[in-house]
Structure formats: C-alpha cells, structure tokens
C-alpha cells in the first residue's frame, strides 16, 4: 500500500464476499467479524488473528509478515 509505505497488500471486504468465503461470522449477530489473515506468497494462510480489538493482534501479525519476508 503506497500511502502507508507497506511492503504487502491490504484487502478490504466492502461487499462481504471475502468474509463469507473465509467463514468470518458476525459478532453479536450484527457487527462484522474482525479477522486478520496473513497469507504467504504461495497463497497459503500463514496465520489467523480473530479479535474485535485490532491493536491486540497487529504486532503479532506483522511479526509473521516479517518472518515470511
């Protein structure tokens, strides 16, 4: 992502198709689930962080990204 100078791509899911494909449910039946998937260069899921608080798992997910380098 050029704006943030990240060496990887971030994906958003405005229509909900990715959430459905990756089986990310809703919290409290109305709020969209918040899950971070780290996907390696081959397309394999390297790590999954399921949390309503992104701050709690962002450092861990970034560490996995660094190791995948």
N, C-alpha and C positions, 0 to 999 in steps of 0.2 A: 504494500500500500504506500504509494508515493507521499501522500500528505504526512503520514506518521513515520516515514522512512523505515518501514518494517521489511525484513528480508523474506516475508512469507505473505500469503494472501489471506485476507479475512473474508468470510462469506456471511451475508445476512439472509434471512428467510422471510421475506415480506408476505409471501402467499401461503406459507406453512407447508409447502411440499417437502422440504428437507426434514422438517420435524416429523412428518408422517413417515417418510422413508426410513429415518433413523429411530423411529418409535419414541420420540420425545413427547411425553404427555403434558397435560396442563396441571398447574398447581392450584389447589383449592377449586378445581373444576372450571376456572375462568382465566387465570393468569397463564400465559405461555411458559412452558418449562424453560429453564436456563441451563444449557449444557454446552460445555466446550469439548470439541473433539479435536485431537491433534492427529493429523493424517500424514503419514510419511510420503516420500516421493513416489513410492510404488502404488499408493492408494490404500494402503493398509492402515487401519485405525491403530495408532500407537498408544493412545491414552484417552481416557474419558473422564471429565470432571462434571459432576451433576451438582449444581448449587444455585440457590437463589441469590447468593452473595458472590458476585464475580471476584471481588477482592480477595476472597479466601483461596481461590484456586488459580488465579492468574500467574503468580510467581512459579507455582509448580508446573503449570502447562508450558510456560516459557522455558523452564529448565529442560523439559523434554524436547522442545524445539531446538534448543542449543545443542543437545546431545545428538540429535538426528543430523544436524548441520549438513 
